[in-house]
Amino acid sequence: MKQNRKGLLLVVSGPAGVGKGTIDTALIERNPTMKMSVSATTRKPRPGEIDGVHYFFKSEDEFVKMIERDEFLEYMHVFSTNYYGTPRAFVEEELELGHDVILEIDVMGAMKIRESYPDAVLVFIAPPSMSELKSRLIGRGTETIEAIEKRYEVAFGEMQYMDKYDYLIVNNLVDLAVRRMECIIEAEKCKVARSEALINRLLGGNSEL
């Protein structure tokens, strides 16, 4: 029986080093119809980055005009230098095609998505412990001790928002975290609130579903 539902917008947040990207990549590899949201930015492309794949690269004038036309689900001006935002059209087109869309974003962006797209499902990825988070940050070997301490401090602030999310997953084992994400998606798609079209068809006696 076809259910013909729209895709699900899955908003994923968590502190740096918690493993959000690893989980999201594994989800997409295991679920080919799932898509990663592509953000727009005014920063210059880095070597190897492709427009429309890694980001939609925009001039500041283009970005501001998109803001004026309400073309973002959310956006932010980072350190008064570059703009970053989630284009509404890209997400809505994918959802209409029935593709689930993952939006990996910080807590402030997630709260804005909650306002602009209440149907979104918000998932917070947490570390097993704060000491484990610090170990992971150090283990990446990409930042100075001062930068790691700053990220650690920011993480505490971000985790104050955990109770604003729909689901909380502790990333202890990646495979388990991915499976829990899949369970969340499956459960959300079975909600009566997302099944209005199916209910109407069933009650209408359409046997061709």
C-alpha positions in Angstrom: 0.0 0.0 0.0 1.5 3.3 -1.1 1.3 6.1 1.6 2.6 8.9 -0.7 3.8 11.0 2.2 6.1 14.0 1.9 9.6 13.6 3.1 10.7 14.3 6.6 12.9 17.3 7.6 15.4 16.1 10.1 17.3 18.8 12.0 20.4 17.5 13.6 22.4 19.5 16.2 25.1 18.9 18.8 28.5 20.2 19.9 31.6 20.1 17.7 33.3 16.7 18.0 30.2 14.8 18.9 30.0 13.0 15.6 27.1 14.6 13.8 28.7 14.4 10.4 29.7 10.8 10.8 26.1 9.8 11.7 24.6 11.9 8.9 26.9 10.4 6.3 26.1 6.9 7.5 22.4 7.6 7.3 22.6 8.8 3.8 24.8 5.8 2.7 22.2 3.4 4.2 19.2 5.3 2.8 19.7 6.4 -0.8 16.6 8.6 -1.0 17.8 10.7 1.9 19.3 14.0 1.1 21.7 16.4 2.9 20.5 20.0 2.8 22.8 22.3 1.0 23.4 25.7 2.6 24.0 29.0 0.9 26.9 31.2 1.9 28.7 34.4 0.9 32.1 33.1 1.7 34.5 32.2 -1.1 34.7 28.5 -2.2 37.6 26.5 -0.8 39.7 24.3 -3.0 37.7 21.3 -4.2 34.3 22.8 -3.2 31.6 22.6 -5.8 28.7 25.1 -6.1 25.4 23.4 -5.5 27.1 20.4 -3.9 29.0 21.7 -0.9 27.3 25.1 -0.8 25.3 27.5 -3.0 27.9 30.3 -3.3 26.3 33.7 -3.4 27.4 37.3 -3.5 26.4 39.4 -0.5 24.0 41.3 -2.7 22.4 38.0 -3.9 22.1 36.7 -0.4 20.5 39.9 1.0 17.9 39.9 -1.9 17.1 36.3 -1.0 16.5 37.4 2.6 14.2 40.1 1.4 12.2 37.6 -0.6 11.9 35.3 2.4 13.8 32.5 0.6 15.5 31.1 3.7 14.2 28.8 6.4 16.9 30.3 8.6 20.0 32.4 8.1 22.8 34.0 10.2 25.5 36.6 9.8 28.6 35.0 11.2 31.0 37.4 13.0 29.6 40.2 10.8 31.6 38.7 7.9 29.8 36.0 6.0 26.2 35.0 5.7 25.0 31.4 5.9 21.5 30.2 5.4 19.2 27.3 4.5 17.4 27.9 1.1 13.7 27.2 1.4 13.2 26.1 -2.2 15.9 23.3 -2.1 14.4 21.8 1.1 10.8 22.0 0.0 11.4 20.6 -3.4 13.2 17.5 -2.0 10.4 17.0 0.6 7.7 17.2 -2.1 9.6 14.5 -4.0 9.3 12.3 -0.9 13.0 12.6 0.1 13.9 12.9 3.7 16.2 15.9 4.2 18.9 16.2 6.9 19.8 19.7 8.0 22.9 19.7 10.2 22.8 23.0 12.0 23.7 24.8 15.3 21.1 25.3 18.1 20.3 28.9 17.1 19.5 27.8 13.6 17.5 24.8 14.8 15.3 27.1 17.0 14.6 29.3 13.9 13.7 26.2 11.9 11.3 25.3 14.6 9.5 28.6 14.0 9.6 28.6 10.2 8.9 24.9 9.7 7.1 23.4 12.8 6.8 20.0 11.1 10.5 19.5 11.3 11.9 16.8 13.7 14.7 18.1 15.9 17.4 15.6 17.1 20.2 16.6 19.5 23.3 14.4 19.4 25.1 14.4 22.8 28.4 12.9 23.9 28.5 10.1 26.5 30.2 12.6 28.8 31.8 16.0 28.7 35.3 14.4 29.3 34.7 12.1 26.3 33.8 15.1 24.2 37.0 16.9 25.1 39.0 13.7 24.3 37.4 13.6 20.9 38.2 17.2 20.2 41.8 16.7 21.2 42.0 13.5 19.2 41.1 15.3 16.0 44.4 17.1 16.2 43.2 20.0 14.1 43.1 22.8 16.7 45.1 24.4 19.4 44.5 23.8 23.1 43.0 27.3 23.3 40.6 26.6 20.5 39.6 23.3 22.0 38.9 25.0 25.3 36.7 27.5 23.5 34.8 24.8 21.7 34.4 22.9 25.0 32.9 26.1 26.6 30.6 26.6 23.7 29.4 23.0 24.0 28.1 23.6 27.5 26.0 26.5 26.1 24.7 24.5 23.3 23.7 21.6 25.6 21.4 24.0 27.5 19.0 23.6 24.6 18.7 19.8 24.7 15.2 20.0 26.2 14.0 22.1 23.3 14.6 19.2 20.9 12.2 16.3 20.1 14.8 13.6 20.6 18.1 13.1 22.3 20.7 10.5 21.1 23.9 9.8 22.9 26.6 9.0 20.4 28.5 6.2 22.2 28.6 3.8 19.3 28.1 5.2 15.8 26.2 2.2 14.4 23.8 2.3 17.4 23.3 6.1 17.0 22.5 5.6 13.3 20.0 2.9 14.0 18.3 5.1 16.6 18.0 7.9 14.0 16.4 5.4 11.6 14.0 4.4 14.3 13.0 8.0 14.9 12.4 8.5 11.2 10.3 5.3 11.0 8.2 6.3 14.0 7.7 9.9 12.9 6.4 8.7 9.5 3.8 6.5 11.3 2.3 9.4 13.2 -1.3 10.0 12.6 -0.6 13.7 12.3 1.5 12.9 9.2 -1.0 10.5 7.7 -4.0 12.7 6.8 -3.9 11.9 3.1 -3.7 8.1 3.8 -6.5 8.3 6.3 -8.8 10.1 3.9 -8.1 7.6 1.1 -8.7 4.7 3.4 -12.0 6.2 4.7 -12.9 7.0 1.1 -12.7 3.3 0.2 -10.0 3.6 -2.5 -8.8 0.1 -3.0 -6.0 1.1 -5.4 -3.6 2.2 -2.7 
